[in-house]
């Protein structure tokens, strides 16, 4: 099976890390996608279509600037980029090869996204397990503290009752000694 190229890996990583930036770029260049309904596979398909099928040079340059600036869209950088060289090489290709390449790249990108999503799911499952253990520990701790506080309240009432009886006896002894 073909390996994903370093350029496409960098592109896939950027789409995964900053999908909101890529959606804004796609919208700016007239590609129909909404931020609320966007998915990684939709974004990836539109980006690869723009780069390999439509050969949208302006979009490629804007995307390269965004990648170079780590997602900052408004920072001006040099126009020379690796994406323009990729697109320049693709210009000579015929339409059938472009479509096959697009399908191959989309499949590789989808595999890459699925791998990243699987890793995220594993991480989130581990975090859920950890939080469940923490919640169980907190519940157990709360139950223990409740039992101890109830026992201390009972002990306090015994001490107060004993103190009242002791004071009553002392007051009784005082009254008896005063009457005599």
Order of alpha helices (4+ residues) and beta strands (2+ residues): alpha-alpha-alpha-alpha-alpha-alpha
